[in-house]
Each structure stands twice: as C-alpha cells, then as structure tokens.
Amino acid sequence: MTLVRKAFAVLVLCLLPLAAHADQNIADQYPASLLYSKPVEVIPNVWTSIGATAPPTYDNAGHNNNLSFLVTGDGVIVINGGGSYGLAEALHTEIKTVTDQPVKLVINENGQGHAALGNCYWAEQGVTILAHEDAAEEFKTNGHQILEAAKQRLKDRADKTCVKEPDETFSDRKDVSLGTMKVEVLYLGPAHSAGDTQVWLPEEKLVIAGDMAFHERLLPIFDDTETAAWLETWENEFEKLGAVYVIPGHGHPTNMAQVRRYTRDYLVYLRGKIKDHIDAGGGLDKAFYVDQSPYKHLHTFDELATRNAGRVFQQMEFE
C-alpha cells in the first residue's frame, strides 16, 4: 500500500465514526463559516468541504453537496460553484488559508443550484466557469426559477446570489493540465441529472464523481432521471475508470465499493422491486410502498423513498 493510500485509509477511518453517528438534522459543523464543514485534504492537494447529508435549509446555508478544490502548483481548480454567492465566497476564504495560488477554473458538476448558484461570485473574481453543454442549458433554462427557490429558502443567506451561466462548455471531455496535475473533465453518459460531470485525476486514481455516485444519503430520482441509462453509464463507463478514491456528490470521501453499494445496487434493487410489482399487475398507488427497508438507514430516506419508487414505476411501466 502506497503512502497516499495509507493516508487515505487513515482519513476514511477517522471520518467513519463521524458518518456512523451523523445526524442529518445537525445544522452546522463549522459555525465559523457559512460552509457546513471545514475543508479536509483527502489526498495531497485534493480538498473537499463536505456538505450536509440533508435537504438544503437556512440552517445549513444550502450547503448539502461537496465543494472540492485542487491545488495544482500553478493555480487552483474548484469543483462546484456553490449554492450561493456567500458559499462560494466562504470556500474561497478557506482556499486562501491553504494556498496563495489563484483560483483559475471553476467546474460545475451539473446544472443544479448547489453546483452553479455561486458562479456569480467566481465571475466577479475573473475566474473561468466550465460546465457540460447539457448542464449549461439546464441552468440557462431553469436558473431563475432555481434562484427564486434558493432565495425563499436561504433568505439573507442568498444575498448577492444571481444567475451566471458558464463561460465555456464541453461535450464529451475537456482535458486540463495545470501545474503538476492532469485533470480529465468527463461526461460519461446519462445519469442523475442533465450534464452530470465527473472530474478524474488519472495519475492519482481519484474521481470527484458528482451526482453519479451517492452514499450516506438516499439518492433522489427526478422526473427526468433515466435510471436504466444511469445503470448503463455506471457499468460501461464509470466503473471502468478504476478509481481508488471517490469524492461523491454527497457524503464523505470513500471508495468504489461503498458508492456502488448505495448507488448502483440501490437502483438495481428498486428497479427489481418495481418490476415484480408491475409483473403482479400492481398500479402506481401501491408502487409507492414497495419494500425499500434495506436502505432505511440512509439520510433523506423519509423524504425520497416513496417518491423514487413512484418515478421508477412511471419509467418502467412503458419500458
């Protein structure tokens, strides 16, 4: 085992007790900052601020996803603009305590608010913002609606937040070499939401998976989430990266076995339950209540499980 892998193993062991006893209702783990938690160094020069494994609220300042950054030696790459101007500014404050290198690139992992509503702060700093073309279109189409929802939820904590679309887009991949790091910004295929993006560091065998991969909290299935396509992308592309280290979209840094268990395996399980229900002649009214008890311990289960089942039924009914 290399020194880096040993360090990662120690980090995971240190974080596991926190995860095991975590409570999604903890309002804030880092009261000194608008961020939900203080950034941690996952492996050398790769940092992440872990968001709450809960829905976005005023108390957690809408920080319910992971905000990561790479210190390359010739500038910083930020992954996720953040869910507000204030969150982006708070992350930048933390970056400045780690390095005096300037932020040179921000990558939005998708077109959702927690990935892109902080773009306006980064634009003020003169930083280029990159997103997949589908994510950019999603934010262009729905950005003002997303912003209004954030303002209702975050109130004064949404001050100065605006809709700022990405400056650059890509279709399949964008290779970025900066300092000592080679970074592949990838679109592997349909998954959780439009334009889901993975940031792959091939030399470090680390993937910042975005919403391709979940654990600790139940994944949400949206009206436009294609679960069959998500599984295909997982099997044919995501697994083949051969990642050793995974920073998921939500939850602590971990490994492939953990995110496979709570993403790929959950989707297979739920689709199997819904198939059995359909084969037995069941309708939508009872589909909401198929057994999902093996995943009941996950955060956001109560908020999402029945909704997920209903949406999968509506997809599979005509497959």
LUMMIPA-385733 format. One record per residue: residue in one letter; x, y, z of N, C-alpha, C, CB in turn. Coordinates in steps of 0.02 Angstrom, whole numbers, padded with zeros to 5 digits, always signed. Glycine has a CB too. Layout:
AXYZXYZXYZXYZ ...
***
This chain:
M+00043-00060+00000+00000+00000+00000+00044+00062+00000-00048+00000+00062 T+00032+00109-00047+00072+00170-00051+00057+00216+00008+00058+00207-00117 L+00102+00265+00018+00091+00313+00072+00026+00351+00063+00149+00361+00077 V+00010+00368-00001-00052+00405-00014-00112+00362+00005-00056+00426-00088 R-00111+00298-00015-00167+00255+00002-00173+00244+00077-00161+00187-00034 K-00115+00239+00111-00118+00233+00183-00149+00295+00215-00048+00222+00211 A-00129+00354+00189-00157+00416+00215-00232+00419+00204-00123+00476+00183 F-00253+00398+00144-00324+00398+00129-00362+00350+00175-00336+00379+00056 A-00333+00291+00186-00365+00242+00231-00372+00270+00301-00324+00177+00233 V-00320+00305+00325-00324+00336+00391-00379+00389+00392-00257+00368+00410 L-00383+00430+00339-00435+00482+00336-00504+00451+00338-00427+00523+00272 V-00515+00398+00299-00580+00366+00298-00597+00337+00366-00582+00310+00245 L-00547+00306+00399-00560+00278+00466-00576+00333+00516-00499+00239+00490 C-00544+00390+00508-00559+00446+00553-00629+00474+00541-00508+00502+00544 L-00651+00473+00478-00715+00502+00461-00773+00454+00474-00716+00522+00389 L-00759+00388+00472-00813+00340+00480-00851+00348+00545-00785+00270+00475 P-00819+00358+00603-00858+00369+00663-00904+00428+00658-00813+00377+00722 L-00881+00481+00624-00924+00539+00614-00984+00521+00571-00885+00597+00582 A-00972+00481+00518-01026+00462+00473-01075+00416+00509-00998+00428+00411 A-01048+00369+00549-01092+00321+00581-01139+00354+00631-01050+00268+00617 H-01116+00408+00662-01157+00442+00711-01184+00508+00686-01116+00453+00775 A-01179+00518+00621-01202+00582+00593-01277+00587+00598-01179+00589+00519 D-01300+00647+00602-01371+00661+00605-01386+00714+00551-01394+00686+00676 Q-01430+00697+00505-01442+00744+00450-01474+00809+00475-01487+00712+00398 N-01496+00811+00538-01526+00871+00565-01476+00916+00599-01580+00853+00612 I-01411+00896+00602-01360+00941+00628-01356+01001+00582-01290+00905+00634 A-01368+01060+00611-01375+01120+00569-01309+01142+00539-01404+01176+00609 D-01254+01134+00577-01191+01163+00554-01133+01132+00592-01191+01241+00563 Q-01084+01106+00556-01025+01078+00587-00966+01127+00589-01004+01015+00551 Y-00976+01187+00562-00921+01235+00557-00950+01306+00568-00884+01230+00488 P-00968+01322+00630-01002+01385+00643-00962+01447+00623-01018+01390+00715 A-00896+01441+00617-00855+01499+00599-00863+01519+00526-00783+01485+00614 S-00896+01477+00486-00901+01489+00414-00973+01475+00392-00851+01445+00375 L-00990+01503+00334-01054+01485+00304-01054+01414+00278-01071+01534+00247 L-00995+01386+00266-00989+01316+00245-01015+01270+00300-00917+01298+00228 Y-01043+01213+00280-01067+01165+00329-01010+01132+00367-01109+01111+00295 S-00953+01120+00333-00896+01089+00366-00831+01118+00339-00896+01013+00356 K-00779+01116+00380-00714+01142+00360-00684+01094+00309-00667+01150+00422 P-00653+01120+00256-00622+01076+00206-00570+01030+00236-00591+01118+00150 V-00567+00969+00209-00517+00920+00230-00476+00900+00168-00550+00857+00263 E-00413+00882+00179-00370+00860+00125-00378+00784+00118-00295+00878+00138 V-00407+00763+00062-00424+00693+00051-00361+00653+00034-00476+00686-00005 I-00325+00675-00016-00257+00652-00030-00218+00717-00042-00253+00602-00092 P-00151+00714-00046-00114+00776-00055-00140+00820-00112-00042+00760-00066 N-00155+00882-00095-00176+00934-00142-00247+00927-00168-00129+00935-00200 V-00285+00881-00141-00356+00873-00158-00397+00883-00095-00371+00802-00191 W-00438+00935-00095-00476+00955-00036-00550+00954-00051-00455+01026-00013 T-00590+00944+00002-00663+00949-00006-00695+00973+00058-00692+00881-00027 S-00746+01013+00050-00789+01033+00105-00854+00994+00099-00803+01111+00105 I-00866+00949+00147-00920+00900+00143-00985+00933+00165-00905+00838+00186 G-01035+00931+00122-01099+00962+00137-01143+00918+00182-01136+00977+00074 A-01196+00947+00207-01244+00910+00248-01277+00855+00206-01297+00958+00277 T-01287+00797+00236-01324+00743+00202-01398+00752+00217-01298+00672+00224 A-01424+00809+00199-01493+00829+00214-01516+00876+00159-01498+00863+00284 P-01580+00889+00155-01603+00939+00107-01573+01007+00123-01680+00943+00107 P-01569+01052+00074-01542+01119+00087-01591+01159+00131-01529+01156+00022 T-01563+01192+00181-01604+01232+00227-01568+01297+00243-01617+01193+00292 Y-01604+01342+00277-01572+01403+00300-01515+01387+00348-01623+01450+00334 D-01526+01339+00393-01476+01323+00444-01411+01297+00414-01504+01272+00492 N-01416+01254+00362-01354+01230+00331-01332+01274+00272-01363+01158+00308 A-01366+01331+00263-01348+01381+00212-01351+01353+00142-01279+01409+00225 G-01389+01298+00133-01394+01267+00067-01333+01227+00047-01406+01320+00016 H-01287+01217+00095-01226+01179+00080-01240+01105+00095-01165+01205+00122 N-01269+01071+00047-01285+00999+00056-01253+00956+00002-01360+00989+00057 N-01200+00982-00028-01160+00942-00076-01086+00956-00062-01178+00959-00150 N-01043+00919-00094-00972+00927-00082-00942+00980-00128-00935+00860-00091 L-00905+01026-00099-00870+01079-00135-00796+01064-00130-00887+01150-00106 S-00765+01049-00187-00696+01024-00186-00650+01073-00223-00693+00955-00218 F-00584+01065-00209-00535+01105-00247-00469+01069-00250-00526+01174-00215 L-00433+01082-00305-00369+01051-00320-00315+01105-00319-00370+01014-00388 V-00262+01094-00281-00206+01140-00279-00152+01112-00325-00179+01150-00205 T-00143+01142-00383-00103+01111-00436-00029+01132-00436-00132+01128-00502 G-00012+01185-00401+00055+01213-00406+00058+01274-00451+00102+01162-00431 D+00008+01281-00494+00004+01339-00538-00067+01366-00541+00028+01321-00610 G-00102+01361-00485-00170+01385-00481-00216+01332-00452-00195+01405-00550 V-00275+01352-00435-00325+01309-00402-00383+01297-00449-00349+01341-00335 I-00407+01234-00450-00467+01216-00486-00521+01200-00435-00454+01154-00534 V-00578+01233-00440-00634+01223-00394-00687+01181-00429-00664+01291-00370 I-00711+01131-00394-00765+01089-00422-00828+01103-00383-00746+01013-00418 N-00872+01138-00417-00938+01163-00396-00934+01236-00376-00965+01122-00338 G-00976+01276-00409-00978+01347-00394-01006+01362-00326-01018+01382-00446 G-01046+01314-00298-01078+01325-00234-01150+01347-00241-01039+01377-00194 G-01188+01340-00187-01260+01352-00189-01281+01424-00178-01293+01311-00139 S-01232+01469-00171-01248+01540-00163-01183+01580-00171-01281+01555-00094 Y-01190+01645-00179-01132+01690-00180-01093+01682-00116-01155+01763-00190 G-01128+01681-00059-01095+01677+00006-01057+01612+00016-01145+01684+00061 L-01084+01556-00008-01048+01493-00001-00985+01493-00043-01094+01435-00021 A-00989+01519-00104-00930+01524-00146-00876+01567-00113-00948+01552-00215 E-00897+01623-00085-00850+01668-00051-00819+01633+00010-00885+01733-00030 A-00860+01595+00047-00834+01560+00106-00784+01506+00086-00892+01528+00145 L-00797+01471+00030-00750+01422+00007-00685+01455-00014-00779+01382-00052 H-00690+01512-00047-00630+01548-00069-00588+01569-00008-00649+01609-00111 T-00621+01590+00044-00586+01608+00106-00546+01550+00133-00636+01632+00159 E-00575+01490+00131-00540+01431+00154-00481+01413+00107-00588+01372+00159 I-00491+01421+00042-00437+01407-00005-00377+01451+00010-00462+01418-00078 K-00390+01513+00027-00335+01560+00040-00296+01542+00103-00363+01630+00047 T-00325+01503+00148-00288+01480+00207-00242+01421+00189-00336+01460+00263 V-00256+01388+00133-00218+01330+00111-00161+01349+00064-00263+01279+00077 T-00175+01397+00019-00126+01416-00033-00137+01488-00054-00131+01369-00094 D-00083+01518-00079-00089+01585-00108-00096+01582-00184-00029+01628-00090 Q-00103+01521-00211-00114+01513-00283-00184+01538-00301-00105+01438-00304 P-00191+01572-00357-00257+01598-00376-00302+01543-00402-00249+01653-00428 V-00367+01552-00394-00415+01508-00425-00418+01525-00499-00486+01514-00391 K-00408+01473-00541-00405+01485-00613-00463+01454-00651-00341+01458-00641 L-00498+01406-00620-00553+01372-00655-00603+01347-00604-00527+01313-00699 V-00668+01355-00621-00723+01326-00582-00761+01279-00628-00770+01382-00552 I-00774+01219-00604-00812+01169-00642-00878+01157-00608-00772+01102-00650 N-00933+01165-00644-01000+01148-00617-01014+01075-00632-01056+01193-00649 E-01031+01035-00580-01041+00964-00591-01106+00949-00626-01039+00927-00525 N-01154+00995-00625-01217+00989-00661-01250+01057-00663-01264+00936-00627 G-01314+01060-00682-01348+01124-00687-01393+01140-00629-01388+01126-00749 Q-01383+01105-00573-01424+01118-00513-01397+01177-00474-01426+01056-00469 G-01439+01203-00430-01421+01263-00392-01359+01255-00349-01477+01284-00348 H-01352+01196-00317-01295+01189-00272-01229+01184-00309-01304+01127-00228 A-01232+01174-00374-01171+01172-00415-01156+01239-00448-01178+01119-00468 A-01207+01281-00459-01198+01338-00504-01220+01406-00477-01235+01325-00566 L-01257+01409-00422-01281+01475-00400-01225+01518-00372-01334+01466-00347 G-01168+01489-00356-01111+01529-00334-01069+01556-00391-01068+01488-00289 N-01089+01540-00452-01049+01562-00510-01038+01637-00512-01082+01540-00574 C-01089+01674-00488-01083+01747-00493-01025+01773-00451-01148+01781-00471 Y-01011+01740-00394-00953+01761-00354-00889+01748-00393-00951+01724-00287 W-00882+01688-00421-00820+01671-00456-00810+01715-00517-00821+01597-00476 A-00865+01732-00550-00860+01777-00608-00832+01845-00587-00928+01786-00642 E-00852+01869-00529-00825+01932-00503-00750+01930-00492-00859+01951-00439 Q-00725+01869-00478-00652+01860-00467-00615+01850-00533-00640+01801-00420 G-00651+01850-00589-00620+01841-00653-00603+01769-00670-00559+01882-00657 V-00636+01721-00637-00622+01650-00646-00666+01622-00701-00633+01612-00580 T-00637+01582-00745-00674+01548-00798-00716+01492-00768-00626+01520-00851 I-00779+01485-00791-00825+01435-00766-00841+01387-00823-00890+01467-00738 L-00833+01322-00809-00841+01269-00859-00897+01222-00838-00775+01229-00868 A-00937+01199-00887-00990+01150-00874-01003+01110-00937-01055+01185-00849 H-01033+01052-00929-01056+01014-00987-01111+01054-01022-01081+00944-00966 E-01116+01046-01087-01165+01084-01125-01237+01073-01102-01158+01067-01199 D-01253+01012-01081-01321+00998-01057-01334+01031-00989-01333+00923-01052 A-01283+01031-00947-01290+01064-00882-01298+01139-00891-01229+01049-00837 A-01260+01167-00938-01265+01239-00952-01334+01257-00978-01211+01260-01002 E-01362+01215-01021-01429+01227-01048-01481+01221-00993-01444+01178-01105 E-01472+01173-00948-01518+01164-00892-01518+01226-00848-01498+01103-00850 F-01460+01254-00833-01455+01312-00790-01481+01374-00826-01383+01324-00767 K-01470+01378-00891-01496+01434-00930-01573+01433-00930-01470+01431-01002 T-01602+01374-00937-01675+01368-00942-01708+01378-00874-01693+01299-00970 N-01679+01349-00822-01712+01347-00756-01678+01389-00703-01716+01277-00733 G-01624+01424-00721-01584+01459-00671-01623+01509-00629-01529+01494-00704 H-01667+01548-00660-01703+01599-00622-01754+01567-00575-01739+01648-00669 Q-01785+01513-00595-01829+01476-00550-01790+01446-00492-01867+01420-00590 I-01731+01418-00507-01687+01390-00455-01666+01445-00406-01624+01357-00487 L-01650+01504-00433-01629+01560-00391-01686+01582-00344-01606+01618-00434 E-01746+01587-00371-01802+01609-00329-01816+01559-00272-01865+01618-00371 A-01810+01494-00288-01820+01444-00236-01766+01451-00182-01818+01373-00266 A-01704+01464-00203-01650+01473-00155-01661+01534-00111-01583+01479-00192 K-01685+01588-00141-01699+01649-00102-01753+01636-00050-01719+01706-00148 Q-01804+01599-00068-01857+01582-00020-01830+01541+00038-01913+01544-00055 R-01784+01497+00023-01758+01451+00073-01703+01483+00116-01730+01388+00039 L-01659+01520+00084-01599+01545+00118-01606+01616+00144-01541+01542+00072 K-01656+01653+00119-01669+01722+00142-01606+01765+00136-01695+01722+00216 D-01583+01795+00192-01524+01839+00187-01461+01802+00167-01513+01874+00254 R-01460+01736+00176-01401+01698+00157-01396+01689+00081-01402+01630+00191 A-01445+01713+00045-01442+01712-00028-01422+01780-00057-01509+01691-00057 D-01405+01828-00013-01387+01895-00036-01332+01892-00089-01364+01938+00023 K-01340+01933-00140-01291+01942-00195-01289+01881-00242-01222+01954-00167 T-01330+01830-00228-01331+01772-00273-01369+01790-00337-01364+01711-00238 C-01344+01769-00393-01375+01784-00457-01366+01724-00503-01346+01848-00488 V-01395+01729-00562-01386+01678-00613-01329+01698-00659-01452+01666-00654 K-01277+01660-00657-01219+01670-00703-01206+01605-00739-01154+01694-00663 E-01218+01605-00804-01208+01545-00844-01133+01531-00853-01243+01551-00912 P-01115+01469-00865-01044+01453-00877-01016+01491-00936-01036+01378-00889 D-00951+01502-00934-00915+01537-00988-00898+01489-01045-00852+01570-00962 E-00883+01426-01027-00862+01377-01076-00901+01312-01064-00786+01364-01072 T-00912+01275-01118-00945+01210-01113-00904+01158-01150-01018+01213-01141 F-00918+01095-01135-00887+01039-01170-00940+00987-01183-00827+01010-01129 S-00925+00940-01227-00974+00888-01244-00957+00821-01214-00980+00882-01320 D-00899+00793-01229-00880+00728-01202-00827+00733-01148-00855+00684-01258 R-00775+00772-01161-00722+00780-01111-00683+00844-01124-00674+00720-01112 K-00652+00867-01071-00608+00925-01076-00546+00909-01034-00644+00991-01050 D-00488+00908-01066-00426+00894-01031-00395+00959-01008-00377+00856-01077 V-00376+00959-00944-00346+01018-00914-00280+00998-00882-00394+01051-00861 S-00225+01031-00904-00160+01021-00872-00141+01087-00838-00105+00999-00924 L-00131+01083-00773-00114+01143-00735-00065+01123-00681-00178+01177-00705 G-00008+01157-00679+00042+01140-00630+00063+01067-00637+00016+01153-00559 T+00058+01031-00582+00078+00960-00582+00021+00913-00595+00110+00943-00516 M-00038+00939-00608-00097+00896-00614-00123+00891-00685-00151+00922-00570 K-00141+00830-00703-00178+00817-00764-00248+00798-00744-00144+00760-00807 V-00296+00835-00769-00366+00828-00749-00408+00814-00811-00391+00891-00712 E-00450+00764-00807-00497+00749-00860-00568+00766-00835-00492+00674-00883 V-00599+00813-00868-00668+00832-00852-00713+00793-00900-00681+00910-00858 L-00753+00747-00873-00786+00696-00914-00862+00700-00911-00763+00628-00892 Y-00893+00686-00967-00964+00669-00969-00967+00596-00993-01006+00717-01017 L-00985+00551-00947-00983+00480-00962-01048+00453-00991-00966+00442-00900 G-01102+00493-00985-01167+00471-01011-01222+00491-00963-01167+00396-01021 P-01285+00477-00981-01342+00496-00939-01337+00464-00870-01408+00476-00973 A-01356+00502-00819-01355+00476-00751-01409+00512-00711-01285+00485-00718 H-01388+00547-00659-01435+00576-00611-01472+00636-00638-01399+00595-00548 S-01436+00680-00673-01467+00741-00699-01430+00764-00761-01468+00797-00645 A-01457+00813-00794-01430+00836-00858-01357+00858-00850-01472+00892-00887 G-01314+00831-00893-01245+00854-00894-01203+00833-00835-01244+00926-00900 D-01220+00779-00801-01180+00755-00744-01107+00749-00765-01207+00688-00718 T-01063+00779-00725-00992+00784-00742-00950+00751-00689-00972+00856-00751 Q-00899+00714-00711-00850+00684-00666-00782+00715-00679-00847+00606-00675 V-00745+00729-00626-00678+00756-00631-00630+00700-00610-00668+00820-00586 W-00590+00676-00658-00549+00617-00650-00476+00637-00650-00562+00566-00705 L-00440+00617-00598-00368+00627-00593-00335+00560-00605-00348+00658-00523 P-00316+00545-00666-00292+00477-00683-00228+00457-00646-00279+00473-00757 E-00183+00504-00634-00121+00486-00600-00133+00471-00526-00070+00542-00607 E-00182+00504-00497-00198+00494-00426-00251+00440-00416-00221+00559-00395 K-00283+00418-00470-00338+00369-00467-00395+00393-00423-00312+00301-00441 L-00408+00458-00427-00462+00489-00387-00514+00519-00434-00434+00543-00339 V-00577+00507-00418-00632+00537-00457-00675+00578-00410-00674+00482-00492 I-00687+00639-00431-00738+00681-00399-00801+00668-00440-00718+00759-00398 A-00844+00625-00412-00895+00590-00451-00957+00632-00464-00916+00528-00416 G-00966+00687-00427-01029+00723-00434-01087+00678-00417-01036+00752-00504 D-01145+00692-00447-01205+00655-00430-01211+00589-00468-01266+00697-00443 M-01157+00567-00499-01155+00498-00524-01158+00449-00465-01091+00486-00566 A-01129+00469-00407-01118+00422-00352-01141+00452-00286-01045+00402-00348 F-01179+00413-00248-01204+00433-00183-01186+00380-00131-01280+00444-00185 H-01181+00401-00068-01185+00356-00011-01201+00399+00050-01118+00316+00000 E-01217+00369+00106-01237+00401+00168-01306+00432+00165-01187+00454+00186 R-01327+00456+00108-01395+00481+00099-01426+00446+00039-01396+00558+00090 L-01492+00439+00040-01526+00408-00017-01523+00454-00077-01600+00392+00001 L-01508+00425-00134-01506+00465-00195-01576+00485-00216-01471+00426-00252 P-01586+00544-00244-01650+00564-00270-01658+00546-00344-01661+00639-00260 I-01716+00525-00363-01733+00512-00433-01781+00566-00456-01764+00441-00443 F-01760+00606-00505-01801+00660-00531-01846+00635-00587-01757+00718-00555 D-01892+00679-00608-01937+00661-00663-01898+00644-00727-01986+00718-00677 D-01841+00678-00736-01802+00666-00798-01742+00621-00787-01779+00733-00826 T-01737+00589-00728-01683+00542-00716-01700+00476-00750-01672+00531-00640 E-01656+00453-00793-01666+00390-00828-01626+00336-00792-01645+00394-00904 T-01660+00297-00749-01623+00250-00707-01590+00195-00747-01669+00220-00655 A-01621+00171-00800-01590+00119-00842-01527+00146-00874-01640+00093-00896 A-01529+00207-00898-01471+00238-00930-01416+00251-00878-01490+00304-00965 W-01435+00271-00818-01387+00282-00764-01348+00218-00750-01423+00306-00699 L-01384+00162-00746-01351+00097-00735-01304+00079-00793-01403+00042-00725 E-01325+00093-00853-01284+00078-00911-01220+00120-00910-01322+00091-00976 T-01227+00184-00894-01168+00228-00889-01121+00204-00834-01189+00300-00876 W-01151+00184-00778-01111+00158-00722-01069+00097-00743-01156+00140-00662 E-01103+00049-00772-01070-00014-00790-01019-00005-00845-01122-00066-00810 N-01037+00033-00896-00995+00036-00956-00940+00089-00953-01039+00050-01015 E-00949+00139-00910-00901+00194-00910-00872+00209-00841-00934+00257-00937 F-00915+00220-00792-00892+00242-00727-00848+00190-00692-00951+00260-00682 E-00871+00129-00691-00832+00075-00659-00764+00066-00693-00871+00009-00661 K-00762+00077-00759-00701+00064-00797-00646+00115-00784-00717+00063-00870 L-00663+00170-00750-00610+00217-00731-00560+00183-00685-00640+00279-00697 G-00584+00136-00644-00539+00103-00597-00518+00148-00539-00478+00078-00632 A-00564+00190-00516-00548+00237-00462-00533+00201-00397-00606+00285-00452 V-00482+00225-00363-00466+00201-00295-00499+00246-00244-00389+00200-00284 Y-00500+00311-00258-00529+00360-00212-00590+00393-00245-00476+00414-00192 V-00643+00401-00207-00704+00431-00233-00727+00487-00187-00760+00378-00242 I-00733+00546-00215-00769+00600-00180-00838+00603-00212-00731+00670-00185 P-00889+00579-00178-00956+00578-00209-00987+00647-00209-01002+00529-00172 G-01044+00652-00242-01080+00716-00242-01103+00735-00172-01138+00713-00288 H-01120+00685-00133-01144+00696-00064-01114+00642-00020-01222+00695-00061 G-01092+00660+00039-01063+00612+00085-00988+00615+00087-01086+00543+00067 H-00959+00579+00136-00887+00581+00147-00849+00548+00090-00870+00547+00213 P-00786+00568+00079-00743+00532+00032-00739+00458+00050-00672+00563+00032 T-00738+00416-00001-00743+00344+00011-00711+00306-00048-00817+00323+00020 N-00736+00246-00061-00708+00205-00115-00764+00180-00160-00668+00145-00085 M-00746+00144-00212-00795+00122-00261-00845+00072-00231-00760+00090-00320 A-00821+00027-00187-00866-00023-00159-00924+00010-00122-00828-00069-00112 Q-00910+00064-00087-00962+00098-00047-01013+00133-00091-00930+00148+00000 V-00989+00170-00142-01037+00205-00184-01074+00156-00230-01002+00259-00226 R-01041+00102-00249-01076+00050-00288-01135+00022-00247-01027-00006-00308 R-01123+00010-00184-01175-00020-00141-01236+00025-00135-01146-00033-00071 Y-01224+00091-00131-01280+00136-00117-01303+00175-00178-01260+00184-00063 T-01273+00164-00235-01297+00195-00297-01317+00141-00346-01243+00241-00328 R-01270+00108-00375-01285+00056-00425-01330+00002-00395-01221+00025-00451 D-01312-00024-00336-01351-00079-00307-01421-00056-00286-01315-00108-00246 Y-01427+00006-00263-01494+00032-00246-01538+00036-00307-01488+00101-00212 L-01511+00062-00362-01550+00068-00424-01572-00001-00449-01510+00104-00478 V-01526-00050-00446-01543-00118-00467-01598-00146-00422-01481-00164-00466 Y-01591-00135-00356-01639-00161-00308-01709-00131-00320-01616-00146-00236 L-01712-00065-00325-01776-00031-00332-01809-00050-00398-01768+00045-00328 R-01771-00052-00452-01800-00072-00516-01825-00145-00513-01748-00063-00572 G-01790-00187-00477-01813-00256-00469-01879-00260-00432-01761-00298-00434 K-01885-00221-00378-01948-00220-00340-02005-00194-00382-01939-00177-00276 I-01992-00142-00421-02045-00113-00463-02063-00162-00519-02023-00045-00492 K-02015-00196-00547-02030-00246-00599-02076-00301-00571-01965-00278-00627 D-02059-00326-00511-02101-00377-00480-02172-00351-00469-02071-00399-00413 H-02177-00288-00448-02242-00257-00436-02282-00251-00501-02233-00187-00404 I-02250-00230-00554-02284-00224-00619-02304-00293-00645-02238-00188-00670 D-02259-00341-00639-02275-00409-00663-02334-00439-00626-02214-00454-00655 A-02344-00417-00564-02400-00442-00524-02464-00403-00537-02384-00440-00450 G-02461-00356-00585-02521-00317-00602-02532-00257-00558-02581-00361-00599 G-02482-00237-00519-02490-00181-00474-02490-00114-00510-02435-00181-00422 G-02522-00065-00479-02526+00002-00508-02484+00052-00470-02598+00025-00508 L-02488+00115-00491-02447+00167-00462-02462+00177-00388-02456+00232-00500 D-02526+00171-00369-02545+00186-00300-02508+00142-00249-02619+00178-00292 K-02496+00080-00267-02461+00035-00222-02385+00034-00234-02489-00036-00229 A-02365+00059-00293-02294+00058-00309-02254+00102-00261-02283+00082-00381 F-02285+00155-00236-02250+00199-00190-02224+00162-00128-02297+00255-00167 Y-02256+00106-00112-02243+00073-00048-02207+00006-00055-02307+00063-00012 V-02173-00006-00112-02133-00066-00117-02079-00063-00063-02101-00073-00188 D-02056-00121-00042-02009-00126+00014-01941-00097-00005-02002-00198+00036 Q-01920-00046+00031-01852-00018+00023-01815-00019+00090-01856+00054-00004 S-01837-00062+00135-01810-00063+00203-01734-00073+00207-01844-00116+00242 P-01701-00109+00160-01628-00115+00165-01592-00048+00163-01602-00160+00111 Y-01626+00004+00140-01594+00070+00134-01624+00121+00182-01601+00095+00062 K-01662+00097+00229-01698+00142+00275-01651+00182+00320-01746+00102+00318 H-01591+00156+00331-01543+00191+00375-01511+00252+00342-01489+00142+00396 L-01519+00259+00277-01488+00315+00242-01524+00381+00257-01487+00303+00167 H-01486+00434+00263-01515+00500+00270-01558+00516+00209-01460+00553+00280 T-01609+00556+00218-01658+00577+00168-01703+00520+00144-01623+00608+00109 F-01700+00461+00177-01743+00406+00157-01817+00427+00162-01730+00344+00200 D-01835+00457+00218-01905+00476+00229-01930+00526+00177-01915+00504+00298 E-01885+00570+00156-01905+00621+00107-01910+00593+00036-01855+00678+00108 L-01872+00541+00020-01863+00523-00050-01887+00454-00070-01792+00528-00067 A-01892+00407-00025-01902+00337-00045-01967+00327-00084-01903+00292+00017 T-02023+00352-00059-02086+00340-00094-02087+00377-00161-02146+00363-00051 R-02059+00436-00162-02056+00475-00225-02014+00438-00277-02028+00546-00212 N-01957+00411-00255-01914+00373-00301-01951+00314-00331-01851+00348-00264 A-01987+00278-00288-02024+00219-00312-02076+00238-00364-02057+00182-00254 G-02112+00292-00352-02163+00314-00399-02133+00333-00466-02201+00371-00370 R-02078+00367-00465-02047+00388-00527-02019+00329-00566-01991+00439-00514 V-01990+00280-00531-01965+00221-00566-02023+00181-00596-01924+00177-00518 F-02079+00177-00561-02138+00143-00588-02159+00177-00654-02197+00143-00537 Q-02162+00242-00654-02184+00278-00714-02137+00267-00772-02191+00353-00699 Q-02072+00259-00757-02024+00245-00811-02032+00172-00836-01951+00255-00785 M-02036+00126-00791-02034+00055-00808-02100+00029-00836-02015+00015-00749 E-02153+00065-00822-02219+00043-00847-02219+00037-00923-02273+00093-00824 F-02178+00077-00956-02179+00078-01030-02111+00056-01059-02197+00148-01056 E-02067+00029-01018-02004+00005-01045-02013-00059-01084-01954-00005-00988 
***
